[in-house]
Structure formats: structure tokens, C-alpha cells
Amino acid sequence: MTTDAGQVPATPLYTITLTGSGVSIDGEPVGVPSGDLPAARLAALAEIRVRAALRGRPVRVTAKEPDGSAWPLVVDPDGRVTTLSVPHPVVPPPARAGDGSGHSAVPVVPVAPVAPVVPEPAVTWGAPLPAAHQEAWARLLAAHGAGDTTTAIALAERTEAALEAEYGPLHPYTVQVLSARAWLVLGRREDLSATVRLLVRTALRRRRAGAEPRSETAQVAGNAHAAWRSLAATDPRRALELSGPLTDMLEELGWPGHTQDVVRWVEEATPRPTLPEDPASPEGRT
């Protein structure tokens, strides 16, 4: 993804703060070994990458180093990090009446009392979708049963988008349909690169949402690694591009063995730089 920083909205603006004891995003600690600054940077950027992916667009970041320096960055959903040559745009806070800002005072309009909001009961994992989405879900299941995977995937994607807009990306309804779409796409196995991306996204979304059963989250992560392995055998360049997001996901889920497998493959697949010959050596003399 090529990022035009001028087209990236000014908000949200995340702040990564690195210290000698760890790293935080907007004041919330990110779990990494104390004192390991490289790991701290990677962990924080991986978290920002997920937030960009959930928004479907690049986001702005200010990275503050332990020495006090600060760097304006843009992070894409695919993990690309762009260092900006100019600071992020400043968004002024909204003026309030009597705040001395020089702006016109905002008149205070009396608001009629409203009835208290009664929170909806918590939705359990695996619960049926809301009535408004039941028809689309039934059509999805019917298409899948008839072997029409293309239609089933399209219905899943459309339903997922509607649920995310209504309930948010980590709600059980949204995650349930996202997981179904990942299984459908995995079964088709037409575009391994897109399949790996979707499986990585699904595993991370399930992990962050605390989706149940956890064994299904582990299975999605294992399928992502297996699909990536198949991609590595047929399209090494694409596999190399996806190795970063895959290892980030595997590390977050706590799969060191699979992570090391990807790292070893990348080391073997990446050409090593060759040193110039020493003119003083016998091989360097003509």
C-alpha cells in the first residue's frame, strides 16, 4: 500500500512512548520484556497495525524515544511504516463557552430530560445473529450447502460489514461472521495470499475479542501458518511479504515454535550480502 500522508485524517493520532522500562500506547502499557527496546518498538507497531487494519486505512502515530526525540509516522494496515518530514497537523480542541479562547461563546441550550439507558444483556459467543441479519445468514448457509462458495463468501463479507458498522469490530456477532468467512475462503484455496491475510486478521480479532471457543482461535492461527507454508512453496515473494504480519500474530498468540519456523524460512530465503574482494588477497589480484 502506498501512503499519501496528506490524505490520512488527522485523527486518531496515537502516541507510542518508549522508556527504559517498556512501551505504552496512549498511556496503556504494551507487554514486552523490560529493557528490550527493539522488541518494544515492534510490539507497539504491531498493535498500531491492527488498529489501522480495523479502520481499513492508515493512521497517524507519534513515536517518542527514551532520549526525548519524537517522530511523526504513518502506519498502514499492511504494516508499512512511513516517517514524515513534517509534524502531524494540529487539531484544535472545540471552543467552550467562557474558556477565554477568543472564539464566540457557545450558547447553552437546555436539554429535556431523557429516560435512562438500560444496557443490553451481554451476548454470548455462538448466539444467533440479530433478527435483522437472520435472512442473510440463512442465505449464506443455503449457498454453502449448495456448493456455491462464491455467493456464501460475498454474503458473509456483506453481513460482517453491516454488523461491524452496527456493533463494532470486536462484538461476538461481527467476529462470528468474520470467522465463518475465513473458513469459507480457506476451503476455496484460490488466492493463498489473500487467504493468509484474512486468517491472520481473524486470529488476531478473535484473540483481542476473547472469542470462544479458544480452540477455534488456535485452529485459525494454525491454518494461517499452514496456508503461508503452501504459499512459500509456490510464491516465495508473496510469502516474504506476509512473513511479518504472520510472525506478529503468532507471537501475540504465544506460538514460539511456529514463529521460529517462519523466521528460519525468511533467513534462508533472503539473499545474504556479499563482501567485496580484498585487492590485497590472492583472489583479488589479477
Steps between C-alpha positions, in 0.01 A plus 500: 500500500634840401423767755432865413541661842295798392198274457525343848248653746648698789327275752541263663857588591660225710803563720761227550722577801821302546678502836770294658237285669263436210265652248147637505239615248304802618608415855395134484794260550587250228628172636865447402815395690635789707794679338464338158449815293498331155234255616307788657498696173385197302227415750366855502503527120328160473223629726466819293491288184200312639323826580567625148368173357184528709442848355587385149740789442838644613519675837729765647749428779746703706788280618681638806847357568666468844736791413202735460495509119165457325429376149179550300403175326223357288425126538312314227270200558759281326768604750687753283643781717563841343706766682365846423718803434244737654312485831146368519229763452376656822131454568374781729268391780140617466441843654288514812295785637707731717832317445686818400605355167379800301236294324134590520337356806281201431151560632381252757176341383288330765455132430184318585549210742517160339425158629800308635664265252461138598808305384438204276578158646840359412505286187654157540731353237311294248168672565267537197541820300246779551170464316598766245788280380338158527386494136848578368647231727245244378582586138870461578446154647282400205761615248771309686285189515440524124874525435479865392799617702539826308150616595546383858822701535340811351206473742737448793706806408188716458348380828828547686527861378144575610556347844831683547333832419221423746680323785874558450787277381541297822136420569413127504261544208767662281775257598268203442434599139865594442600152619245340269638699205854388586393133495323546167799672340737236637288224346512661158883539497509716189710796615742384767634850562153639574418188703804547725415867556141418593600217734759719676242776540240253630735342755602842635140622512388187686793531742427864579127439533550200731298283262383157608585225455869581521581177321342650189728804526798265519374310198468822298857593593625153404319523166662838436844346550416199283359718219811718519718189470312402183548854368873484577530194277329667204559876536800577726478874433143521633591274790786733593262799496260323736764361736491814718123506566503124550780503760335793680182296530679182608699687764187664640330161527809351662611252233883515517552180298301621201659845532849350480395295197405818314816679614722214380328496162546876461869473588549227242295679234668838543824535297801577713711803404838416346809686609727656235822315434809622675739631231792392717386138507619249236143478368484879463822536299500457126 
